[in-house]
Amino acid sequence: MPLYGPSLDNPVPLNRILDAGLASGPDDLALVSLETRWSWRELDAVSGRLAAGYRALGLKPGDRIASLMPNRAALVIHYLACFKAGLVTVPLNYRYMSPQIDHALEVSGARALLAHVERLADIGDCAHTDSLDCGIVTYSGGDPGPRSFEELSAADVAPLPFGEIDPSAPVAIFFTSGSTGPAKGVTHTFESLRWMFASAAAGFELSAQDIMLPGSSLSHIGSYHFSLGALSLGVTVVVARYFGPDEILPLLRQMRPTVLCMLPAALFNIVRDHDVTADDFSSVRLCRSGSDKVPAELEKEFTDLTGLVIDEGWGCSEIGLATLNPPSGVIKAGSVGKALPGYVLSVRDDGFNEVPAKTVGQVWARSGSVMSGYWNQPDATAEVIRDGWFNTGDLMEADGEGYLYFKGRKKQIIVHDGSNISPQEVEDALLEHEAVDLAGVVGVHDVLHGENVWAYVTVRDGHDRPAADELREFARDRIGYKAPEEIVFLDAIPLNPTGKVDRVTLKQMAADRHDGIAF
C-alpha cells in the first residue's frame, strides 16, 4: 500500500506569503541575524523596494536572476523581491567555481546576477557573463555602490506589491548534480513551491510562537523552503552567516530558537565544541537533521548533551522535504520518518511494483510539490516522472507503521556535507591533468561528512606519477569543494561491459580499503 501523509489544507499562495505576519504583529521581528533585523512591516517594504529596483533594471516576469551569495538575510529579501516581481530565482552554491557558475548561467539563461563583491573575479572568468544583459547586482554588506543590493533595496521608490501570479509559471531553478553529466536545473513553479512550503511547515508543526533557525545554506532547497515556509505562517526566521560554533552558539543563546535544522557534520561540530552546554539548547523543541544520514554517534552525543532526540528527515530538490519523524509523535532513531502532509510515497521494485514492508525498493513520490521538470530538458524529466509519480532513485524500506529507513542511492551521486557531487564532474577535472590517463570517482561513507570523495586514477605512459596532494590541488583549482579527499593510484581502472568506468567495483574496492588512511 502507498504511504499517505496527513491531508494538507490549501496552502498560502506566494503572493500572500507575508500576510500572516503582517496581520498578527506588523512590528514584531520577522527576519533576524546577529547583524540585522527586520519587522514584518520592514521586510514587506524592503523586499518591495528591491522588486521595483529589479524591474527598473529591465527584468520582466519570467526572467531568471541568479544569485551567488554567502548566507545572509539579504538572500531572503532577494527571494521575496523575486516573488513580488514575478522573477525566477536561480540560487547558486556559493562554493561554485567559474565552470559551474558559467554552466548555470548558460542553462538558465539568466539575465541578471546578484553576487557578493568577493566573487567578481570568478564571475569575470565566465564565458556567459555577456548574456547578463540586465547586469550584475553587487552585494558587499557595507557601503552601497552603483547597481548594488544595498542601493536598490534602499531607493526612494514606491515598493512593488505582490502581484497576481500564474500558478504554473516557474519561480525557482535549483541546480542539482546527476550521477552522470553536468548539473540539471530543477524547476519549481509558484504552485509547487507553495505546496512545498506548506508541507514542511506542517511537518515541523510550526505555529506563530516558534522561532526557526535553519542552520544551512539558503541557496540550497532545504533552508530555502524551511525559511520561506516558516515566514508564510508568521514565524520568525533566524539567519546564520555560517554554521560553526562561533556563529550558531551565539544565535542559540541570543535568539532562543525553538526549531533548529542542521546538517549532521555541522551539528557534530556544535555538540563537540568545548563551550557548548545543555542550556544552549533549552529553547529548542525540535532539532531536525538530514541531507546526509545521521550517524548513530551523533544521535547519542546530542541526546546525552541536550536530552532531545534528533528528528531525521529526507527529501530532495525535486520534491522538497518529504518525510520527518512526527515531532509530537514517536521519533524512531535511525528512521527518516513518515510521509509529510500532502505527500504520498510508494516503495517499488524496478518493475514499478510496490514491495511489502521491510523490503528494500526505490521510493516514488506524488505531491503538489513535485517539480515541473528539469529546465529545458524534457527527456531527462520524462526519465524520472511517470504517471504523476517522481522516482527519487533512493533506496528505502518501510516498517509496518509507515516509518522509512534509508538504505542508499540508486543513483551514484556523492552527498558530501549536504551538497550533491557528480562523480563524472570530478573525473573530468582530474582528466585535465597531463599525467592522468583514466579516473573513477565514488563516495565513501564518512561519519562526519556523510560521504567523502575518493578518486582512483591511472597514469599515462611516459609520465611520472604525480603526488596525491598535487592532484588534489589541481582538482580543487577547477571544482573547489568537490575535489577528492583521497586519491588511489591503480595499474588499471575497472571497466563495465560497455567500456565505462565501473563505479560499482570501485565502490567495493573503496569499502574494502577504507581504514581512514590517506593514499
C-alpha positions as CSV (number, residue, x, y, z in Angstrom):
1,M,0.0,0.0,0.0
2,P,1.2,3.6,-0.6
3,L,2.3,5.6,2.4
4,Y,0.0,8.5,2.8
5,G,0.9,11.6,4.7
6,P,-1.8,13.6,6.5
7,S,-4.1,15.8,4.5
8,L,-2.9,19.3,3.8
9,D,-5.1,22.4,3.7
10,N,-5.0,24.7,0.7
11,P,-1.5,26.4,1.1
12,V,-0.9,30.1,1.2
13,P,-0.1,31.4,-2.3
14,L,3.3,33.1,-2.7
15,N,1.6,36.5,-3.3
16,R,0.3,36.3,0.2
17,I,3.4,34.8,1.9
18,L,3.8,37.7,4.4
19,D,0.1,38.2,5.2
20,A,0.1,36.1,8.4
21,G,3.0,38.1,10.0
22,L,1.7,41.4,8.8
23,A,-1.8,40.7,10.3
24,S,-0.6,39.3,13.7
25,G,2.1,41.8,14.5
26,P,3.5,44.0,11.8
27,D,6.2,45.5,14.1
28,D,7.2,42.1,15.5
29,L,10.5,40.5,14.4
30,A,10.3,38.6,11.1
31,L,13.9,38.1,10.0
32,V,16.9,38.4,12.2
33,S,20.7,37.7,12.3
34,L,23.5,38.8,14.6
35,E,23.9,41.8,12.4
36,T,20.5,42.8,11.1
37,R,16.8,42.6,11.9
38,W,13.6,43.4,10.1
39,S,10.0,43.5,11.3
40,W,7.2,42.2,9.1
41,R,6.4,45.7,8.0
42,E,10.0,46.4,7.2
43,L,10.5,43.1,5.4
44,D,7.5,43.8,3.2
45,A,8.8,47.3,2.4
46,V,12.4,46.4,1.7
47,S,11.5,43.5,-0.5
48,G,9.0,45.7,-2.3
49,R,11.7,48.3,-3.0
50,L,14.1,45.7,-4.2
51,A,11.4,44.2,-6.5
52,A,10.9,47.7,-8.0
53,G,14.6,48.0,-8.4
54,Y,14.9,44.8,-10.3
55,R,12.1,45.8,-12.6
56,A,13.9,49.1,-13.2
57,L,16.9,47.2,-14.5
58,G,14.7,45.8,-17.3
59,L,13.8,42.5,-15.8
60,K,10.3,41.2,-16.6
61,P,8.1,38.5,-15.1
62,G,9.5,35.1,-16.1
63,D,13.1,36.4,-16.4
64,R,15.8,34.5,-14.5
65,I,18.0,36.1,-11.9
66,A,20.8,34.1,-10.5
67,S,22.4,34.7,-7.1
68,L,25.9,33.9,-5.9
69,M,25.8,34.8,-2.2
70,P,27.1,33.8,1.1
71,N,24.5,33.0,3.8
72,R,22.9,36.4,4.6
73,A,19.4,37.6,5.5
74,A,19.7,39.6,2.3
75,L,19.1,36.4,0.4
76,V,15.6,36.0,1.9
77,I,14.8,39.6,0.9
78,H,16.0,38.8,-2.6
79,Y,13.8,35.8,-2.9
80,L,10.7,37.7,-1.6
81,A,11.5,40.5,-4.1
82,C,11.7,38.0,-6.9
83,F,8.3,36.6,-5.9
84,K,6.8,40.1,-6.0
85,A,8.4,40.9,-9.4
86,G,7.5,37.6,-10.9
87,L,11.1,36.7,-11.5
88,V,12.6,33.2,-11.4
89,T,15.2,32.8,-8.6
90,V,18.3,30.8,-9.6
91,P,20.3,30.2,-6.3
92,L,23.9,29.1,-6.9
93,N,26.0,27.2,-4.4
94,Y,28.5,29.8,-3.1
95,R,31.3,27.3,-3.4
96,Y,30.8,27.1,-7.2
97,M,33.9,27.8,-9.2
98,S,33.8,29.6,-12.6
99,P,33.0,26.5,-14.7
100,Q,29.9,25.7,-12.5
101,I,28.8,29.3,-12.4
102,D,29.2,29.5,-16.2
103,H,27.2,26.3,-16.7
104,A,24.3,27.6,-14.5
105,L,24.2,30.9,-16.3
106,E,24.2,29.2,-19.7
107,V,21.5,26.6,-18.9
108,S,19.2,29.0,-17.0
109,G,19.5,31.9,-19.5
110,A,19.8,34.3,-16.5
111,R,19.5,38.0,-17.5
112,A,21.0,39.3,-14.2
113,L,23.1,38.1,-11.3
114,L,23.2,39.1,-7.6
115,A,26.7,38.4,-6.3
116,H,28.9,39.2,-3.4
117,V,31.8,41.5,-4.5
118,E,34.4,39.0,-3.4
119,R,33.3,36.7,-6.2
120,L,33.5,39.2,-9.0
121,A,36.9,37.9,-10.2
122,D,35.5,34.4,-10.6
123,I,32.4,35.7,-12.4
124,G,34.8,37.7,-14.7
125,D,36.3,34.4,-15.8
126,C,32.9,33.1,-17.0
127,A,32.2,33.0,-20.7
128,H,28.5,33.7,-20.3
129,T,28.6,36.9,-18.3
130,D,27.9,38.7,-21.6
131,S,24.4,37.1,-21.5
132,L,23.6,39.1,-18.3
133,D,22.1,41.9,-20.3
134,C,20.4,43.3,-17.2
135,G,23.8,43.3,-15.4
136,I,25.3,42.3,-12.1
137,V,23.9,43.5,-8.8
138,T,26.6,43.6,-6.2
139,Y,26.4,42.9,-2.5
140,S,29.0,43.9,0.0
141,G,27.2,44.1,3.3
142,G,28.8,47.5,3.7
143,D,28.7,50.8,1.8
144,P,26.3,50.7,-1.2
145,G,27.8,51.1,-4.7
146,P,26.3,51.6,-8.1
147,R,23.8,48.9,-9.0
148,S,24.2,47.3,-5.6
149,F,21.7,45.3,-3.5
150,E,22.1,48.0,-0.8
151,E,21.3,50.8,-3.2
152,L,18.3,49.1,-4.9
153,S,16.7,48.0,-1.6
154,A,17.1,51.5,0.0
155,A,16.0,53.5,-3.0
156,D,13.2,56.1,-2.5
157,V,10.8,54.4,-4.8
158,A,7.2,53.1,-4.4
159,P,7.6,49.5,-3.3
160,L,6.3,46.9,-5.7
161,P,3.5,44.9,-4.0
162,F,2.9,41.2,-4.7
163,G,1.0,41.0,-8.0
164,E,-1.3,38.4,-9.5
165,I,0.6,35.2,-10.4
166,D,0.2,32.3,-12.8
167,P,0.4,29.3,-10.6
168,S,2.0,27.2,-13.4
169,A,4.7,29.8,-14.0
170,P,8.3,29.0,-13.0
171,V,9.7,30.7,-9.9
172,A,12.8,28.8,-8.9
173,I,15.6,26.8,-10.6
174,F,17.9,24.7,-8.3
175,F,20.9,23.1,-9.8
176,T,21.5,19.5,-8.7
177,S,24.1,17.0,-10.0
178,G,23.1,13.8,-11.6
179,S,25.0,10.5,-11.5
180,T,26.5,11.5,-14.9
181,G,26.8,14.7,-16.7
182,P,26.6,18.4,-15.5
183,A,24.1,19.7,-13.1
184,K,20.4,19.9,-14.2
185,G,18.1,22.8,-13.4
186,V,15.3,21.5,-11.1
187,T,12.4,23.8,-11.9
188,H,9.6,24.7,-9.5
189,T,6.5,26.8,-10.1
190,F,4.5,29.2,-7.9
191,E,2.2,26.3,-7.3
192,S,4.7,23.6,-6.4
193,L,6.6,25.9,-4.1
194,R,3.5,26.9,-2.1
195,W,2.8,23.2,-1.5
196,M,6.4,22.5,-0.6
197,F,6.4,25.4,1.9
198,A,3.1,24.3,3.5
199,S,4.2,20.6,3.8
200,A,7.4,21.5,5.6
201,A,5.7,23.9,7.9
202,A,3.0,21.4,8.8
203,G,5.6,18.7,9.2
204,F,7.6,20.8,11.7
205,E,4.2,21.6,13.4
206,L,5.1,25.3,13.3
207,S,3.0,27.9,15.0
208,A,3.4,31.7,15.1
209,Q,5.1,31.3,18.5
210,D,8.0,29.4,17.0
211,I,11.4,30.8,16.1
212,M,13.1,28.9,13.2
213,L,16.9,28.7,12.8
214,P,17.7,26.9,9.5
215,G,21.4,26.2,10.0
216,S,22.4,25.5,6.4
217,S,22.7,27.4,3.2
218,L,19.8,29.5,2.0
219,S,20.9,28.7,-1.6
220,H,20.0,25.0,-1.1
221,I,16.5,23.7,-1.3
222,G,16.4,22.8,2.4
223,S,16.9,26.2,4.1
224,Y,15.2,27.9,1.2
225,H,11.9,26.3,1.8
226,F,12.2,25.9,5.5
227,S,12.7,29.6,5.9
228,L,10.1,30.8,3.4
229,G,7.6,28.2,4.7
230,A,8.1,29.5,8.2
231,L,7.6,33.1,7.1
232,S,4.3,32.1,5.5
233,L,2.9,31.2,8.9
234,G,4.2,34.3,10.7
235,V,7.2,32.5,12.2
236,T,10.4,34.5,13.0
237,V,13.4,33.2,11.0
238,V,17.0,33.5,12.2
239,V,19.7,33.5,9.6
240,A,23.2,32.1,10.4
241,R,26.0,33.6,8.3
242,Y,28.0,30.4,8.6
243,F,27.5,27.2,10.6
244,G,30.3,26.8,13.0
245,P,30.1,27.1,16.8
246,D,31.2,30.8,16.8
247,E,28.1,31.7,14.9
248,I,25.5,29.1,15.9
249,L,26.1,29.2,19.7
250,P,25.6,33.0,20.0
251,L,22.4,32.6,17.9
252,L,21.1,29.8,20.2
253,R,21.9,32.0,23.3
254,Q,20.5,35.3,22.0
255,M,17.6,34.4,19.7
256,R,16.4,31.3,21.6
257,P,15.1,29.4,18.6
258,T,12.5,26.7,19.1
259,V,13.2,24.8,15.9
260,L,16.8,24.1,14.7
261,C,17.7,22.5,11.4
262,M,21.3,21.5,10.7
263,L,23.4,19.1,8.6
264,P,25.0,16.3,10.5
265,A,28.6,17.4,10.0
266,A,27.8,20.9,11.3
267,L,25.8,19.6,14.2
268,F,28.6,17.4,15.2
269,N,30.9,20.4,15.4
270,I,28.4,22.2,17.7
271,V,27.8,19.2,20.0
272,R,31.6,18.7,20.4
273,D,32.5,22.3,21.0
274,H,34.3,22.9,24.3
275,D,32.0,25.8,25.2
276,V,28.6,24.2,24.5
277,T,26.2,23.5,27.4
278,A,22.8,21.9,27.7
279,D,21.3,25.3,28.4
280,D,22.3,26.4,24.9
281,F,19.5,24.1,23.6
282,S,16.9,24.8,26.3
283,S,14.7,26.8,24.0
284,V,14.7,24.1,21.3
285,R,11.7,21.8,21.0
286,L,12.7,20.2,17.7
287,C,16.1,19.6,16.1
288,R,15.9,18.3,12.5
289,S,18.9,16.9,10.7
290,G,19.2,15.3,7.3
291,S,20.5,15.6,3.8
292,D,23.2,13.1,4.9
293,K,22.5,10.0,7.0
294,V,22.6,11.0,10.7
295,P,25.3,8.8,12.4
296,A,24.4,6.9,15.5
297,E,27.4,8.5,17.2
298,L,25.8,12.0,16.7
299,E,22.4,10.8,17.9
300,K,23.9,9.6,21.1
301,E,26.1,12.6,21.8
302,F,23.3,15.0,21.0
303,T,20.8,13.3,23.3
304,D,23.4,13.0,26.1
305,L,24.0,16.7,25.9
306,T,20.5,18.1,25.3
307,G,18.1,15.4,26.4
308,L,16.5,15.8,22.9
309,V,16.3,13.2,20.1
310,I,17.4,14.3,16.7
311,D,14.5,14.2,14.3
312,E,15.8,12.9,11.0
313,G,14.0,13.7,7.7
314,W,14.5,13.1,4.0
315,G,13.8,14.8,0.7
316,C,15.4,16.2,-2.4
317,S,15.4,19.3,-4.7
318,E,12.8,17.8,-7.0
319,I,10.1,17.4,-4.2
320,G,11.3,19.2,-1.1
321,L,11.2,17.7,2.4
322,A,9.0,14.6,2.1
323,T,9.5,12.7,5.4
324,L,10.1,13.5,9.0
325,N,9.6,11.7,12.3
326,P,6.4,13.3,13.7
327,P,7.6,15.9,16.4
328,S,4.6,15.2,18.7
329,G,4.6,11.5,18.0
330,V,7.2,8.7,18.1
331,I,10.7,9.6,16.9
332,K,12.4,6.4,15.8
333,A,16.2,6.6,15.9
334,G,17.7,5.6,12.5
335,S,14.4,6.3,10.6
336,V,13.9,9.2,8.3
337,G,10.3,9.3,9.5
338,K,6.9,9.1,7.8
339,A,5.4,10.8,4.8
340,L,4.7,14.5,5.5
341,P,1.3,16.2,5.0
342,G,0.5,16.4,1.3
343,Y,2.7,13.5,0.2
344,V,2.1,10.0,-1.0
345,L,5.1,7.7,-1.1
346,S,5.5,4.3,-2.6
347,V,8.4,1.8,-2.3
348,R,8.7,-0.1,-5.5
349,D,10.9,-2.6,-7.3
350,D,12.4,-2.0,-10.8
351,G,9.2,-3.1,-12.4
352,F,7.2,-0.3,-10.8
353,N,5.5,-2.8,-8.4
354,E,5.1,-2.0,-4.8
355,V,7.1,-4.1,-2.4
356,P,5.9,-5.3,1.0
357,A,7.0,-3.8,4.3
358,K,10.6,-4.4,5.4
359,T,11.7,-4.9,1.7
360,V,14.1,-2.5,0.1
361,G,13.0,-0.7,-3.0
362,Q,13.1,2.7,-4.8
363,V,10.9,5.5,-3.3
364,W,8.4,7.1,-5.7
365,A,6.6,10.3,-4.6
366,R,3.4,12.1,-5.5
367,S,2.7,15.6,-4.2
368,G,1.7,19.1,-5.3
369,S,5.3,20.0,-4.6
370,V,6.8,17.8,-7.3
371,M,8.9,19.9,-9.7
372,S,7.5,20.8,-13.1
373,G,10.7,19.3,-14.6
374,Y,14.3,19.9,-15.4
375,W,14.8,23.2,-17.1
376,N,14.7,22.8,-20.9
377,Q,15.4,19.0,-20.5
378,P,12.1,17.2,-21.4
379,D,13.9,13.8,-22.0
380,A,15.6,13.9,-18.5
381,T,12.2,14.9,-17.0
382,A,10.4,12.0,-18.6
383,E,13.0,9.6,-17.2
384,V,12.0,10.4,-13.6
385,I,8.3,11.3,-13.8
386,R,5.8,8.6,-14.6
387,D,2.0,8.8,-14.3
388,G,2.4,11.7,-11.9
389,W,4.9,9.9,-9.7
390,F,8.5,11.1,-9.3
391,N,11.2,8.4,-9.0
392,T,13.7,9.7,-6.3
393,G,16.2,6.9,-7.1
394,D,16.7,6.5,-3.3
395,L,16.5,3.0,-1.7
396,M,14.5,2.6,1.4
397,E,12.4,0.1,3.3
398,A,9.3,0.8,5.4
399,D,8.3,-0.8,8.6
400,G,4.7,-1.8,9.5
401,E,3.9,1.6,10.9
402,G,5.0,3.6,7.8
403,Y,8.4,4.7,9.1
404,L,11.0,4.7,6.3
405,Y,14.7,3.7,6.6
406,F,17.3,4.9,4.1
407,K,19.4,2.2,2.5
408,G,21.4,4.0,-0.1
409,R,21.1,5.7,-3.5
410,K,20.2,4.0,-6.8
411,K,21.9,7.0,-8.4
412,Q,25.6,7.4,-7.8
413,I,25.5,10.9,-6.6
414,I,28.0,11.6,-3.8
415,V,26.4,13.7,-1.0
416,H,29.2,15.5,1.0
417,D,28.1,17.9,3.7
418,G,24.7,18.2,2.1
419,S,26.0,19.1,-1.4
420,N,25.5,16.8,-4.4
421,I,28.6,15.9,-6.3
422,S,28.6,14.2,-9.7
423,P,31.4,11.6,-10.0
424,Q,31.8,12.4,-13.6
425,E,32.5,16.1,-12.9
426,V,35.3,15.2,-10.5
427,E,36.7,12.7,-13.1
428,D,36.6,15.3,-15.8
429,A,38.6,17.7,-13.6
430,L,41.3,15.0,-12.9
431,L,41.5,14.0,-16.5
432,E,42.6,17.6,-17.4
433,H,46.0,16.8,-15.7
434,E,48.5,15.8,-18.3
435,A,49.7,12.7,-16.3
436,V,46.2,11.2,-15.7
437,D,45.0,8.5,-18.1
438,L,41.8,7.3,-16.6
439,A,39.9,8.3,-13.4
440,G,37.0,6.8,-11.5
441,V,35.3,8.6,-8.6
442,V,33.0,7.2,-5.8
443,G,31.6,8.3,-2.5
444,V,32.8,6.5,0.7
445,H,30.7,6.7,3.9
446,D,32.1,9.1,6.5
447,V,30.6,9.7,9.9
448,L,31.2,13.4,9.9
449,H,30.5,14.4,6.3
450,G,28.1,11.8,5.0
451,E,30.3,10.7,2.1
452,N,33.8,11.6,1.1
453,V,35.0,11.8,-2.4
454,W,37.5,9.1,-3.4
455,A,39.3,9.1,-6.7
456,Y,41.0,6.2,-8.5
457,V,43.4,7.1,-11.2
458,T,45.9,5.6,-13.7
459,V,49.0,7.3,-15.0
460,R,49.6,7.9,-18.7
461,D,52.5,6.1,-20.3
462,G,55.6,8.3,-20.4
463,H,54.6,10.4,-17.4
464,D,55.8,10.2,-13.8
465,R,53.1,9.6,-11.1
466,P,52.2,12.9,-9.6
467,A,51.9,13.3,-5.9
468,A,48.4,12.9,-4.5
469,D,48.5,16.3,-2.9
470,E,49.4,17.8,-6.3
471,L,46.4,16.2,-7.9
472,R,44.1,17.2,-5.2
473,E,45.1,20.9,-5.6
474,F,44.9,20.6,-9.3
475,A,41.3,19.4,-9.0
476,R,40.4,22.0,-6.3
477,D,41.5,24.8,-8.6
478,R,38.9,23.6,-11.1
479,I,36.0,22.4,-9.0
480,G,36.6,23.7,-5.5
481,Y,35.0,21.8,-2.6
482,K,34.2,18.9,-4.9
483,A,37.8,17.8,-5.2
484,P,38.6,14.3,-3.8
485,E,39.7,13.8,-0.3
486,E,41.6,10.6,-1.2
487,I,43.4,9.6,-4.3
488,V,44.4,6.0,-5.0
489,F,46.7,5.1,-7.9
490,L,45.9,1.9,-9.9
491,D,47.6,0.0,-12.6
492,A,44.2,-0.3,-14.4
493,I,40.7,1.2,-13.9
494,P,38.0,-1.5,-13.9
495,L,35.5,-1.0,-16.8
496,N,32.0,-2.4,-17.2
497,P,30.9,-4.3,-20.4
498,T,30.1,-1.1,-22.2
499,G,33.6,0.3,-21.6
500,K,32.6,2.8,-19.0
501,V,34.2,3.2,-15.6
502,D,32.8,0.5,-13.3
503,R,32.0,2.6,-10.2
504,V,30.3,-0.3,-8.5
505,T,33.6,-2.2,-8.4
506,L,35.4,0.9,-7.4
507,K,33.0,1.5,-4.5
508,Q,33.6,-2.0,-3.3
509,M,37.3,-1.6,-3.5
510,A,37.0,1.6,-1.5
511,A,34.9,-0.1,1.1
512,D,37.4,-2.9,1.4
513,R,40.3,-0.5,1.9
514,H,38.5,2.2,3.9
515,D,40.6,2.4,7.1
516,G,41.0,6.2,7.4
517,I,44.4,6.2,5.9
518,A,45.2,8.7,3.1
519,F,46.7,7.4,0.0
